[in-house]
Amino acid sequence: MDTGISKVVEVVTVVLVVEVVVVVVVVVVVVLVVVVVLVVVVVVVVVVVVGGGGGGGVIVLVIVQAAMAMAVVLVVRAAGLTLLTFSLF
C-alpha cells in the first residue's frame, strides 16, 4: 500500500516540477520578447528622428520585420515546449 502511494506522490511531484519549469520558461521567453520589442521600438524611434524619414524608413521596416519574426519564433518555441511537456503526461 505504501509503495503505491509513494509512487503516486513521486509522479505528481515530477509533473508539478515539470509544469513549474515550463511556466518559468514561458514567462522568461515572454519577457524576452517584450524586451526585444521595446528595444526595437526605441531603435526605430531613434532611426526615424536621426534619419528624418527618407531612406531611414526602409531600414526601420526591415528592423521591425526582423524583430517580429524573432518574437514569433520565440513564442512558437515556448508554446512547442509547453505542448511537448503536456503530451508526455
PDB file of N, CA, C and O in Angstrom:
ATOM      1  N   MET A   1       0.839  -1.203   0.000  1.00  0.00           N
ATOM      2  CA  MET A   1       0.000   0.000   0.000  1.00  0.00           C
ATOM      3  C   MET A   1       0.878   1.259   0.000  1.00  0.00           C
ATOM      4  O   MET A   1       0.639   2.203  -0.753  1.00  0.00           O
ATOM      5  N   ASP A   2       1.896   1.245   0.863  1.00  0.00           N
ATOM      6  CA  ASP A   2       2.776   2.406   0.976  1.00  0.00           C
ATOM      7  C   ASP A   2       3.516   2.682  -0.333  1.00  0.00           C
ATOM      8  O   ASP A   2       3.665   3.834  -0.741  1.00  0.00           O
ATOM      9  N   THR A   3       3.981   1.603  -0.990  1.00  0.00           N
ATOM     10  CA  THR A   3       4.735   1.783  -2.235  1.00  0.00           C
ATOM     11  C   THR A   3       3.850   2.423  -3.302  1.00  0.00           C
ATOM     12  O   THR A   3       4.313   3.271  -4.064  1.00  0.00           O
ATOM     13  N   GLY A   4       2.583   2.022  -3.361  1.00  0.00           N
ATOM     14  CA  GLY A   4       1.653   2.601  -4.337  1.00  0.00           C
ATOM     15  C   GLY A   4       1.469   4.087  -4.111  1.00  0.00           C
ATOM     16  O   GLY A   4       1.503   4.875  -5.056  1.00  0.00           O
ATOM     17  N   ILE A   5       1.272   4.475  -2.849  1.00  0.00           N
ATOM     18  CA  ILE A   5       1.073   5.885  -2.510  1.00  0.00           C
ATOM     19  C   ILE A   5       2.332   6.688  -2.830  1.00  0.00           C
ATOM     20  O   ILE A   5       2.253   7.772  -3.409  1.00  0.00           O
ATOM     21  N   SER A   6       3.490   6.154  -2.451  1.00  0.00           N
ATOM     22  CA  SER A   6       4.747   6.873  -2.695  1.00  0.00           C
ATOM     23  C   SER A   6       4.989   7.036  -4.195  1.00  0.00           C
ATOM     24  O   SER A   6       5.537   8.045  -4.640  1.00  0.00           O
ATOM     25  N   LYS A   7       4.570   6.023  -4.972  1.00  0.00           N
ATOM     26  CA  LYS A   7       4.731   6.092  -6.433  1.00  0.00           C
ATOM     27  C   LYS A   7       3.878   7.238  -6.994  1.00  0.00           C
ATOM     28  O   LYS A   7       4.342   8.020  -7.824  1.00  0.00           O
ATOM     29  N   VAL A   8       2.633   7.325  -6.533  1.00  0.00           N
ATOM     30  CA  VAL A   8       1.728   8.396  -6.978  1.00  0.00           C
ATOM     31  C   VAL A   8       2.315   9.753  -6.607  1.00  0.00           C
ATOM     32  O   VAL A   8       2.342  10.673  -7.425  1.00  0.00           O
ATOM     33  N   VAL A   9       2.785   9.870  -5.361  1.00  0.00           N
ATOM     34  CA  VAL A   9       3.385  11.127  -4.906  1.00  0.00           C
ATOM     35  C   VAL A   9       4.580  11.494  -5.784  1.00  0.00           C
ATOM     36  O   VAL A   9       4.765  12.654  -6.150  1.00  0.00           O
ATOM     37  N   GLU A  10       5.389  10.482  -6.117  1.00  0.00           N
ATOM     38  CA  GLU A  10       6.556  10.694  -6.977  1.00  0.00           C
ATOM     39  C   GLU A  10       6.139  11.272  -8.331  1.00  0.00           C
ATOM     40  O   GLU A  10       6.682  12.282  -8.780  1.00  0.00           O
ATOM     41  N   VAL A  11       5.168  10.618  -8.973  1.00  0.00           N
ATOM     42  CA  VAL A  11       4.698  11.041 -10.301  1.00  0.00           C
ATOM     43  C   VAL A  11       4.132  12.454 -10.239  1.00  0.00           C
ATOM     44  O   VAL A  11       4.447  13.296 -11.080  1.00  0.00           O
ATOM     45  N   VAL A  12       3.287  12.709  -9.226  1.00  0.00           N
ATOM     46  CA  VAL A  12       2.680  14.043  -9.077  1.00  0.00           C
ATOM     47  C   VAL A  12       3.767  15.097  -8.895  1.00  0.00           C
ATOM     48  O   VAL A  12       3.702  16.174  -9.487  1.00  0.00           O
ATOM     49  N   THR A  13       4.764  14.781  -8.075  1.00  0.00           N
ATOM     50  CA  THR A  13       5.870  15.718  -7.839  1.00  0.00           C
ATOM     51  C   THR A  13       6.596  16.028  -9.143  1.00  0.00           C
ATOM     52  O   THR A  13       6.871  17.190  -9.445  1.00  0.00           O
ATOM     53  N   VAL A  14       6.907  14.988  -9.914  1.00  0.00           N
ATOM     54  CA  VAL A  14       7.605  15.176 -11.193  1.00  0.00           C
ATOM     55  C   VAL A  14       6.780  16.060 -12.124  1.00  0.00           C
ATOM     56  O   VAL A  14       7.306  16.989 -12.737  1.00  0.00           O
ATOM     57  N   VAL A  15       5.477  15.763 -12.225  1.00  0.00           N
ATOM     58  CA  VAL A  15       4.588  16.545 -13.100  1.00  0.00           C
ATOM     59  C   VAL A  15       4.571  18.004 -12.660  1.00  0.00           C
ATOM     60  O   VAL A  15       4.680  18.907 -13.489  1.00  0.00           O
ATOM     61  N   LEU A  16       4.435  18.234 -11.355  1.00  0.00           N
ATOM     62  CA  LEU A  16       4.395  19.607 -10.835  1.00  0.00           C
ATOM     63  C   LEU A  16       5.695  20.344 -11.135  1.00  0.00           C
ATOM     64  O   LEU A  16       5.679  21.497 -11.567  1.00  0.00           O
ATOM     65  N   VAL A  17       6.825  19.670 -10.902  1.00  0.00           N
ATOM     66  CA  VAL A  17       8.129  20.289 -11.164  1.00  0.00           C
ATOM     67  C   VAL A  17       8.246  20.661 -12.636  1.00  0.00           C
ATOM     68  O   VAL A  17       8.670  21.766 -12.975  1.00  0.00           O
ATOM     69  N   VAL A  18       7.864  19.726 -13.510  1.00  0.00           N
ATOM     70  CA  VAL A  18       7.939  19.978 -14.957  1.00  0.00           C
ATOM     71  C   VAL A  18       7.055  21.160 -15.333  1.00  0.00           C
ATOM     72  O   VAL A  18       7.463  22.026 -16.107  1.00  0.00           O
ATOM     73  N   GLU A  19       5.836  21.195 -14.782  1.00  0.00           N
ATOM     74  CA  GLU A  19       4.918  22.294 -15.105  1.00  0.00           C
ATOM     75  C   GLU A  19       5.477  23.627 -14.633  1.00  0.00           C
ATOM     76  O   GLU A  19       5.384  24.627 -15.345  1.00  0.00           O
ATOM     77  N   VAL A  20       6.057  23.650 -13.436  1.00  0.00           N
ATOM     78  CA  VAL A  20       6.660  24.884 -12.922  1.00  0.00           C
ATOM     79  C   VAL A  20       7.788  25.339 -13.843  1.00  0.00           C
ATOM     80  O   VAL A  20       7.893  26.520 -14.175  1.00  0.00           O
ATOM     81  N   VAL A  21       8.633  24.387 -14.252  1.00  0.00           N
ATOM     82  CA  VAL A  21       9.743  24.706 -15.159  1.00  0.00           C
ATOM     83  C   VAL A  21       9.204  25.284 -16.464  1.00  0.00           C
ATOM     84  O   VAL A  21       9.717  26.284 -16.966  1.00  0.00           O
ATOM     85  N   VAL A  22       8.162  24.645 -17.013  1.00  0.00           N
ATOM     86  CA  VAL A  22       7.565  25.111 -18.272  1.00  0.00           C
ATOM     87  C   VAL A  22       7.036  26.531 -18.110  1.00  0.00           C
ATOM     88  O   VAL A  22       7.277  27.393 -18.955  1.00  0.00           O
ATOM     89  N   VAL A  23       6.312  26.768 -17.015  1.00  0.00           N
ATOM     90  CA  VAL A  23       5.757  28.108 -16.771  1.00  0.00           C
ATOM     91  C   VAL A  23       6.878  29.134 -16.685  1.00  0.00           C
ATOM     92  O   VAL A  23       6.784  30.215 -17.267  1.00  0.00           O
ATOM     93  N   VAL A  24       7.948  28.793 -15.953  1.00  0.00           N
ATOM     94  CA  VAL A  24       9.090  29.707 -15.820  1.00  0.00           C
ATOM     95  C   VAL A  24       9.697  29.993 -17.189  1.00  0.00           C
ATOM     96  O   VAL A  24       9.988  31.144 -17.515  1.00  0.00           O
ATOM     97  N   VAL A  25       9.890  28.939 -17.993  1.00  0.00           N
ATOM     98  CA  VAL A  25      10.468  29.104 -19.331  1.00  0.00           C
ATOM     99  C   VAL A  25       9.588  30.022 -20.179  1.00  0.00           C
ATOM    100  O   VAL A  25      10.086  30.938 -20.834  1.00  0.00           O
ATOM    101  N   VAL A  26       8.276  29.771 -20.163  1.00  0.00           N
ATOM    102  CA  VAL A  26       7.349  30.585 -20.956  1.00  0.00           C
ATOM    103  C   VAL A  26       7.400  32.036 -20.502  1.00  0.00           C
ATOM    104  O   VAL A  26       7.444  32.946 -21.330  1.00  0.00           O
ATOM    105  N   VAL A  27       7.393  32.260 -19.183  1.00  0.00           N
ATOM    106  CA  VAL A  27       7.449  33.631 -18.656  1.00  0.00           C
ATOM    107  C   VAL A  27       8.735  34.319 -19.104  1.00  0.00           C
ATOM    108  O   VAL A  27       8.711  35.469 -19.541  1.00  0.00           O
ATOM    109  N   VAL A  28       9.857  33.609 -18.992  1.00  0.00           N
ATOM    110  CA  VAL A  28      11.150  34.176 -19.407  1.00  0.00           C
ATOM    111  C   VAL A  28      11.119  34.543 -20.886  1.00  0.00           C
ATOM    112  O   VAL A  28      11.569  35.620 -21.275  1.00  0.00           O
ATOM    113  N   VAL A  29      10.584  33.641 -21.710  1.00  0.00           N
ATOM    114  CA  VAL A  29      10.513  33.893 -23.157  1.00  0.00           C
ATOM    115  C   VAL A  29       9.637  35.107 -23.446  1.00  0.00           C
ATOM    116  O   VAL A  29       9.999  35.963 -24.254  1.00  0.00           O
ATOM    117  N   VAL A  30       8.479  35.178 -22.780  1.00  0.00           N
ATOM    118  CA  VAL A  30       7.576  36.319 -22.989  1.00  0.00           C
ATOM    119  C   VAL A  30       8.275  37.620 -22.598  1.00  0.00           C
ATOM    120  O   VAL A  30       8.190  38.614 -23.318  1.00  0.00           O
ATOM    121  N   VAL A  31       8.967  37.611 -21.455  1.00  0.00           N
ATOM    122  CA  VAL A  31       9.706  38.802 -21.016  1.00  0.00           C
ATOM    123  C   VAL A  31      10.756  39.181 -22.056  1.00  0.00           C
ATOM    124  O   VAL A  31      10.912  40.357 -22.386  1.00  0.00           O
ATOM    125  N   LEU A  32      11.480  38.175 -22.574  1.00  0.00           N
ATOM    126  CA  LEU A  32      12.495  38.431 -23.603  1.00  0.00           C
ATOM    127  C   LEU A  32      11.860  39.069 -24.838  1.00  0.00           C
ATOM    128  O   LEU A  32      12.393  40.028 -25.396  1.00  0.00           O
ATOM    129  N   VAL A  33      10.719  38.525 -25.257  1.00  0.00           N
ATOM    130  CA  VAL A  33      10.023  39.061 -26.435  1.00  0.00           C
ATOM    131  C   VAL A  33       9.648  40.514 -26.195  1.00  0.00           C
ATOM    132  O   VAL A  33       9.858  41.365 -27.060  1.00  0.00           O
ATOM    133  N   VAL A  34       9.090  40.801 -25.020  1.00  0.00           N
ATOM    134  CA  VAL A  34       8.697  42.178 -24.689  1.00  0.00           C
ATOM    135  C   VAL A  34       9.912  43.094 -24.726  1.00  0.00           C
ATOM    136  O   VAL A  34       9.852  44.190 -25.283  1.00  0.00           O
ATOM    137  N   VAL A  35      11.023  42.642 -24.129  1.00  0.00           N
ATOM    138  CA  VAL A  35      12.253  43.441 -24.119  1.00  0.00           C
ATOM    139  C   VAL A  35      12.730  43.699 -25.545  1.00  0.00           C
ATOM    140  O   VAL A  35      13.082  44.826 -25.892  1.00  0.00           O
ATOM    141  N   VAL A  36      12.739  42.646 -26.374  1.00  0.00           N
ATOM    142  CA  VAL A  36      13.173  42.786 -27.772  1.00  0.00           C
ATOM    143  C   VAL A  36      12.304  43.810 -28.496  1.00  0.00           C
ATOM    144  O   VAL A  36      12.814  44.683 -29.197  1.00  0.00           O
ATOM    145  N   VAL A  37      10.987  43.695 -28.320  1.00  0.00           N
ATOM    146  CA  VAL A  37      10.065  44.623 -28.985  1.00  0.00           C
ATOM    147  C   VAL A  37      10.318  46.051 -28.511  1.00  0.00           C
ATOM    148  O   VAL A  37      10.349  46.976 -29.322  1.00  0.00           O
ATOM    149  N   LEU A  38      10.498  46.237 -27.200  1.00  0.00           N
ATOM    150  CA  LEU A  38      10.765  47.578 -26.661  1.00  0.00           C
ATOM    151  C   LEU A  38      12.052  48.150 -27.243  1.00  0.00           C
ATOM    152  O   LEU A  38      12.092  49.310 -27.653  1.00  0.00           O
ATOM    153  N   VAL A  39      13.105  47.332 -27.279  1.00  0.00           N
ATOM    154  CA  VAL A  39      14.388  47.773 -27.843  1.00  0.00           C
ATOM    155  C   VAL A  39      14.204  48.184 -29.298  1.00  0.00           C
ATOM    156  O   VAL A  39      14.717  49.215 -29.733  1.00  0.00           O
ATOM    157  N   VAL A  40      13.462  47.362 -30.049  1.00  0.00           N
ATOM    158  CA  VAL A  40      13.220  47.662 -31.466  1.00  0.00           C
ATOM    159  C   VAL A  40      12.472  48.982 -31.614  1.00  0.00           C
ATOM    160  O   VAL A  40      12.809  49.799 -32.470  1.00  0.00           O
ATOM    161  N   VAL A  41      11.452  49.191 -30.775  1.00  0.00           N
ATOM    162  CA  VAL A  41      10.687  50.446 -30.834  1.00  0.00           C
ATOM    163  C   VAL A  41      11.613  51.630 -30.591  1.00  0.00           C
ATOM    164  O   VAL A  41      11.550  52.629 -31.308  1.00  0.00           O
ATOM    165  N   VAL A  42      12.476  51.522 -29.577  1.00  0.00           N
ATOM    166  CA  VAL A  42      13.423  52.603 -29.273  1.00  0.00           C
ATOM    167  C   VAL A  42      14.346  52.847 -30.462  1.00  0.00           C
ATOM    168  O   VAL A  42      14.562  53.990 -30.866  1.00  0.00           O
ATOM    169  N   VAL A  43      14.892  51.759 -31.024  1.00  0.00           N
ATOM    170  CA  VAL A  43      15.794  51.877 -32.182  1.00  0.00           C
ATOM    171  C   VAL A  43      15.072  52.548 -33.346  1.00  0.00           C
ATOM    172  O   VAL A  43      15.620  53.434 -34.001  1.00  0.00           O
ATOM    173  N   VAL A  44      13.835  52.115 -33.597  1.00  0.00           N
ATOM    174  CA  VAL A  44      13.045  52.681 -34.698  1.00  0.00           C
ATOM    175  C   VAL A  44      12.854  54.178 -34.493  1.00  0.00           C
ATOM    176  O   VAL A  44      13.047  54.967 -35.417  1.00  0.00           O
ATOM    177  N   VAL A  45      12.473  54.565 -33.275  1.00  0.00           N
ATOM    178  CA  VAL A  45      12.262  55.988 -32.976  1.00  0.00           C
ATOM    179  C   VAL A  45      13.549  56.771 -33.211  1.00  0.00           C
ATOM    180  O   VAL A  45      13.531  57.833 -33.833  1.00  0.00           O
ATOM    181  N   VAL A  46      14.668  56.244 -32.712  1.00  0.00           N
ATOM    182  CA  VAL A  46      15.965  56.914 -32.883  1.00  0.00           C
ATOM    183  C   VAL A  46      16.303  57.049 -34.359  1.00  0.00           C
ATOM    184  O   VAL A  46      16.709  58.121 -34.807  1.00  0.00           O
ATOM    185  N   VAL A  47      16.138  55.961 -35.123  1.00  0.00           N
ATOM    186  CA  VAL A  47      16.459  55.981 -36.557  1.00  0.00           C
ATOM    187  C   VAL A  47      15.593  57.006 -37.281  1.00  0.00           C
ATOM    188  O   VAL A  47      16.087  57.767 -38.113  1.00  0.00           O
ATOM    189  N   VAL A  48      14.299  57.022 -36.960  1.00  0.00           N
ATOM    190  CA  VAL A  48      13.382  57.965 -37.620  1.00  0.00           C
ATOM    191  C   VAL A  48      13.767  59.399 -37.274  1.00  0.00           C
ATOM    192  O   VAL A  48      13.813  60.261 -38.151  1.00  0.00           O
ATOM    193  N   VAL A  49      14.046  59.655 -35.989  1.00  0.00           N
ATOM    194  CA  VAL A  49      14.405  61.009 -35.557  1.00  0.00           C
ATOM    195  C   VAL A  49      15.726  61.449 -36.186  1.00  0.00           C
ATOM    196  O   VAL A  49      15.834  62.557 -36.712  1.00  0.00           O
ATOM    197  N   VAL A  50      16.735  60.565 -36.128  1.00  0.00           N
ATOM    198  CA  VAL A  50      18.059  60.909 -36.666  1.00  0.00           C
ATOM    199  C   VAL A  50      18.025  60.970 -38.190  1.00  0.00           C
ATOM    200  O   VAL A  50      18.539  61.910 -38.797  1.00  0.00           O
ATOM    201  N   GLY A  51      17.407  59.944 -38.803  1.00  0.00           N
ATOM    202  CA  GLY A  51      17.372  59.864 -40.262  1.00  0.00           C
ATOM    203  C   GLY A  51      16.419  60.870 -40.887  1.00  0.00           C
ATOM    204  O   GLY A  51      16.554  61.206 -42.063  1.00  0.00           O
ATOM    205  N   GLY A  52      15.453  61.354 -40.105  1.00  0.00           N
ATOM    206  CA  GLY A  52      14.481  62.313 -40.625  1.00  0.00           C
ATOM    207  C   GLY A  52      13.631  61.716 -41.728  1.00  0.00           C
ATOM    208  O   GLY A  52      13.345  62.373 -42.729  1.00  0.00           O
ATOM    209  N   GLY A  53      13.220  60.440 -41.537  1.00  0.00           N
ATOM    210  CA  GLY A  53      12.381  59.792 -42.555  1.00  0.00           C
ATOM    211  C   GLY A  53      13.249  59.309 -43.701  1.00  0.00           C
ATOM    212  O   GLY A  53      14.238  58.612 -43.475  1.00  0.00           O
ATOM    213  N   GLY A  54      12.894  59.669 -44.934  1.00  0.00           N
ATOM    214  CA  GLY A  54      13.701  59.359 -46.119  1.00  0.00           C
ATOM    215  C   GLY A  54      14.106  57.902 -46.189  1.00  0.00           C
ATOM    216  O   GLY A  54      13.262  57.013 -46.073  1.00  0.00           O
ATOM    217  N   GLY A  55      15.416  57.647 -46.383  1.00  0.00           N
ATOM    218  CA  GLY A  55      15.935  56.288 -46.513  1.00  0.00           C
ATOM    219  C   GLY A  55      15.846  55.519 -45.208  1.00  0.00           C
ATOM    220  O   GLY A  55      15.884  54.289 -45.209  1.00  0.00           O
ATOM    221  N   GLY A  56      15.728  56.235 -44.089  1.00  0.00           N
ATOM    222  CA  GLY A  56      15.625  55.574 -42.793  1.00  0.00           C
ATOM    223  C   GLY A  56      14.390  54.710 -42.683  1.00  0.00           C
ATOM    224  O   GLY A  56      14.385  53.723 -41.948  1.00  0.00           O
ATOM    225  N   GLY A  57      13.329  55.073 -43.414  1.00  0.00           N
ATOM    226  CA  GLY A  57      12.073  54.328 -43.347  1.00  0.00           C
ATOM    227  C   GLY A  57      12.231  52.871 -43.732  1.00  0.00           C
ATOM    228  O   GLY A  57      11.653  51.989 -43.097  1.00  0.00           O
ATOM    229  N   VAL A  58      13.021  52.614 -44.786  1.00  0.00           N
ATOM    230  CA  VAL A  58      13.239  51.242 -45.260  1.00  0.00           C
ATOM    231  C   VAL A  58      13.950  50.430 -44.187  1.00  0.00           C
ATOM    232  O   VAL A  58      13.562  49.299 -43.893  1.00  0.00           O
ATOM    233  N   ILE A  59      14.997  51.016 -43.601  1.00  0.00           N
ATOM    234  CA  ILE A  59      15.757  50.337 -42.541  1.00  0.00           C
ATOM    235  C   ILE A  59      14.826  49.999 -41.384  1.00  0.00           C
ATOM    236  O   ILE A  59      14.868  48.894 -40.844  1.00  0.00           O
ATOM    237  N   VAL A  60      13.991  50.953 -41.013  1.00  0.00           N
ATOM    238  CA  VAL A  60      13.040  50.758 -39.913  1.00  0.00           C
ATOM    239  C   VAL A  60      12.139  49.571 -40.207  1.00  0.00           C
ATOM    240  O   VAL A  60      11.935  48.718 -39.343  1.00  0.00           O
ATOM    241  N   LEU A  61      11.594  49.507 -41.423  1.00  0.00           N
ATOM    242  CA  LEU A  61      10.707  48.402 -41.804  1.00  0.00           C
ATOM    243  C   LEU A  61      11.419  47.067 -41.669  1.00  0.00           C
ATOM    244  O   LEU A  61      10.861  46.115 -41.123  1.00  0.00           O
ATOM    245  N   VAL A  62      12.657  46.992 -42.168  1.00  0.00           N
ATOM    246  CA  VAL A  62      13.435  45.748 -42.100  1.00  0.00           C
ATOM    247  C   VAL A  62      13.649  45.342 -40.648  1.00  0.00           C
ATOM    248  O   VAL A  62      13.465  44.178 -40.291  1.00  0.00           O
ATOM    249  N   ILE A  63      14.041  46.311 -39.801  1.00  0.00           N
ATOM    250  CA  ILE A  63      14.294  46.027 -38.382  1.00  0.00           C
ATOM    251  C   ILE A  63      13.020  45.529 -37.708  1.00  0.00           C
ATOM    252  O   ILE A  63      13.050  44.549 -36.963  1.00  0.00           O
ATOM    253  N   VAL A  64      11.901  46.203 -37.969  1.00  0.00           N
ATOM    254  CA  VAL A  64      10.626  45.818 -37.351  1.00  0.00           C
ATOM    255  C   VAL A  64      10.243  44.404 -37.770  1.00  0.00           C
ATOM    256  O   VAL A  64       9.839  43.594 -36.937  1.00  0.00           O
ATOM    257  N   GLN A  65      10.371  44.107 -39.066  1.00  0.00           N
ATOM    258  CA  GLN A  65      10.017  42.772 -39.561  1.00  0.00           C
ATOM    259  C   GLN A  65      10.903  41.701 -38.931  1.00  0.00           C
ATOM    260  O   GLN A  65      10.415  40.642 -38.538  1.00  0.00           O
ATOM    261  N   ALA A  66      12.201  41.974 -38.836  1.00  0.00           N
ATOM    262  CA  ALA A  66      13.129  41.017 -38.226  1.00  0.00           C
ATOM    263  C   ALA A  66      12.756  40.770 -36.767  1.00  0.00           C
ATOM    264  O   ALA A  66      12.746  39.628 -36.308  1.00  0.00           O
ATOM    265  N   ALA A  67      12.451  41.840 -36.048  1.00  0.00           N
ATOM    266  CA  ALA A  67      12.091  41.724 -34.629  1.00  0.00           C
ATOM    267  C   ALA A  67      10.805  40.923 -34.459  1.00  0.00           C
ATOM    268  O   ALA A  67      10.707  40.078 -33.570  1.00  0.00           O
ATOM    269  N   MET A  68       9.817  41.191 -35.316  1.00  0.00           N
ATOM    270  CA  MET A  68       8.543  40.475 -35.224  1.00  0.00           C
ATOM    271  C   MET A  68       8.746  38.991 -35.523  1.00  0.00           C
ATOM    272  O   MET A  68       8.162  38.130 -34.865  1.00  0.00           O
ATOM    273  N   ALA A  69       9.580  38.703 -36.523  1.00  0.00           N
ATOM    274  CA  ALA A  69       9.873  37.308 -36.858  1.00  0.00           C
ATOM    275  C   ALA A  69      10.520  36.606 -35.666  1.00  0.00           C
ATOM    276  O   ALA A  69      10.158  35.478 -35.331  1.00  0.00           O
ATOM    277  N   MET A  70      11.485  37.284 -35.023  1.00  0.00           N
ATOM    278  CA  MET A  70      12.143  36.721 -33.842  1.00  0.00           C
ATOM    279  C   MET A  70      11.130  36.461 -32.735  1.00  0.00           C
ATOM    280  O   MET A  70      11.129  35.394 -32.120  1.00  0.00           O
ATOM    281  N   ALA A  71      10.269  37.444 -32.488  1.00  0.00           N
ATOM    282  CA  ALA A  71       9.260  37.316 -31.433  1.00  0.00           C
ATOM    283  C   ALA A  71       8.353  36.119 -31.701  1.00  0.00           C
ATOM    284  O   ALA A  71       8.064  35.337 -30.796  1.00  0.00           O
ATOM    285  N   VAL A  72       7.908  35.981 -32.946  1.00  0.00           N
ATOM    286  CA  VAL A  72       7.027  34.869 -33.322  1.00  0.00           C
ATOM    287  C   VAL A  72       7.734  33.536 -33.094  1.00  0.00           C
ATOM    288  O   VAL A  72       7.155  32.606 -32.533  1.00  0.00           O
ATOM    289  N   VAL A  73       8.998  33.450 -33.536  1.00  0.00           N
ATOM    290  CA  VAL A  73       9.769  32.213 -33.368  1.00  0.00           C
ATOM    291  C   VAL A  73       9.886  31.853 -31.892  1.00  0.00           C
ATOM    292  O   VAL A  73       9.691  30.699 -31.511  1.00  0.00           O
ATOM    293  N   LEU A  74      10.209  32.858 -31.050  1.00  0.00           N
ATOM    294  CA  LEU A  74      10.355  32.615 -29.610  1.00  0.00           C
ATOM    295  C   LEU A  74       9.050  32.121 -29.003  1.00  0.00           C
ATOM    296  O   LEU A  74       9.044  31.168 -28.224  1.00  0.00           O
ATOM    297  N   VAL A  75       7.943  32.771 -29.359  1.00  0.00           N
ATOM    298  CA  VAL A  75       6.637  32.387 -28.813  1.00  0.00           C
ATOM    299  C   VAL A  75       6.276  30.973 -29.252  1.00  0.00           C
ATOM    300  O   VAL A  75       5.790  30.175 -28.451  1.00  0.00           O
ATOM    301  N   VAL A  76       6.516  30.663 -30.533  1.00  0.00           N
ATOM    302  CA  VAL A  76       6.203  29.325 -31.058  1.00  0.00           C
ATOM    303  C   VAL A  76       7.035  28.272 -30.332  1.00  0.00           C
ATOM    304  O   VAL A  76       6.530  27.204 -29.988  1.00  0.00           O
ATOM    305  N   ARG A  77       8.320  28.577 -30.100  1.00  0.00           N
ATOM    306  CA  ARG A  77       9.187  27.644 -29.369  1.00  0.00           C
ATOM    307  C   ARG A  77       8.650  27.403 -27.966  1.00  0.00           C
ATOM    308  O   ARG A  77       8.588  26.263 -27.506  1.00  0.00           O
ATOM    309  N   ALA A  78       8.263  28.473 -27.292  1.00  0.00           N
ATOM    310  CA  ALA A  78       7.735  28.349 -25.929  1.00  0.00           C
ATOM    311  C   ALA A  78       6.474  27.500 -25.932  1.00  0.00           C
ATOM    312  O   ALA A  78       6.310  26.617 -25.090  1.00  0.00           O
ATOM    313  N   ALA A  79       5.573  27.771 -26.892  1.00  0.00           N
ATOM    314  CA  ALA A  79       4.329  27.007 -26.996  1.00  0.00           C
ATOM    315  C   ALA A  79       4.640  25.545 -27.297  1.00  0.00           C
ATOM    316  O   ALA A  79       4.002  24.643 -26.755  1.00  0.00           O
ATOM    317  N   GLY A  80       5.624  25.315 -28.164  1.00  0.00           N
ATOM    318  CA  GLY A  80       6.030  23.952 -28.516  1.00  0.00           C
ATOM    319  C   GLY A  80       6.530  23.196 -27.303  1.00  0.00           C
ATOM    320  O   GLY A  80       6.178  22.034 -27.105  1.00  0.00           O
ATOM    321  N   LEU A  81       7.356  23.852 -26.483  1.00  0.00           N
ATOM    322  CA  LEU A  81       7.864  23.239 -25.250  1.00  0.00           C
ATOM    323  C   LEU A  81       6.710  22.864 -24.331  1.00  0.00           C
ATOM    324  O   LEU A  81       6.674  21.767 -23.774  1.00  0.00           O
ATOM    325  N   THR A  82       5.768  23.792 -24.181  1.00  0.00           N
ATOM    326  CA  THR A  82       4.618  23.553 -23.303  1.00  0.00           C
ATOM    327  C   THR A  82       3.818  22.357 -23.792  1.00  0.00           C
ATOM    328  O   THR A  82       3.483  21.470 -23.006  1.00  0.00           O
ATOM    329  N   LEU A  83       3.508  22.326 -25.084  1.00  0.00           N
ATOM    330  CA  LEU A  83       2.728  21.225 -25.656  1.00  0.00           C
ATOM    331  C   LEU A  83       3.473  19.910 -25.502  1.00  0.00           C
ATOM    332  O   LEU A  83       2.875  18.879 -25.192  1.00  0.00           O
ATOM    333  N   LEU A  84       4.792  19.952 -25.723  1.00  0.00           N
ATOM    334  CA  LEU A  84       5.616  18.745 -25.615  1.00  0.00           C
ATOM    335  C   LEU A  84       5.537  18.165 -24.204  1.00  0.00           C
ATOM    336  O   LEU A  84       5.339  16.963 -24.028  1.00  0.00           O
ATOM    337  N   THR A  85       5.692  19.028 -23.206  1.00  0.00           N
ATOM    338  CA  THR A  85       5.677  18.543 -21.818  1.00  0.00           C
ATOM    339  C   THR A  85       4.302  18.016 -21.442  1.00  0.00           C
ATOM    340  O   THR A  85       4.199  17.019 -20.728  1.00  0.00           O
ATOM    341  N   PHE A  86       3.240  18.673 -21.913  1.00  0.00           N
ATOM    342  CA  PHE A  86       1.895  18.202 -21.571  1.00  0.00           C
ATOM    343  C   PHE A  86       1.589  16.872 -22.262  1.00  0.00           C
ATOM    344  O   PHE A  86       0.880  16.032 -21.707  1.00  0.00           O
ATOM    345  N   SER A  87       2.119  16.681 -23.463  1.00  0.00           N
ATOM    346  CA  SER A  87       1.856  15.432 -24.189  1.00  0.00           C
ATOM    347  C   SER A  87       2.592  14.256 -23.546  1.00  0.00           C
ATOM    348  O   SER A  87       2.202  13.103 -23.732  1.00  0.00           O
ATOM    349  N   LEU A  88       3.662  14.544 -22.785  1.00  0.00           N
ATOM    350  CA  LEU A  88       4.411  13.479 -22.108  1.00  0.00           C
ATOM    351  C   LEU A  88       3.593  12.856 -20.982  1.00  0.00           C
ATOM    352  O   LEU A  88       3.756  11.680 -20.658  1.00  0.00           O
ATOM    353  N   PHE A  89       2.702  13.667 -20.386  1.00  0.00           N
ATOM    354  CA  PHE A  89       1.931  13.158 -19.241  1.00  0.00           C
ATOM    355  C   PHE A  89       0.467  12.972 -19.616  1.00  0.00           C
ATOM    356  O   PHE A  89      -0.335  12.551 -18.782  1.00  0.00           O
TER     357      PHE A  89
END
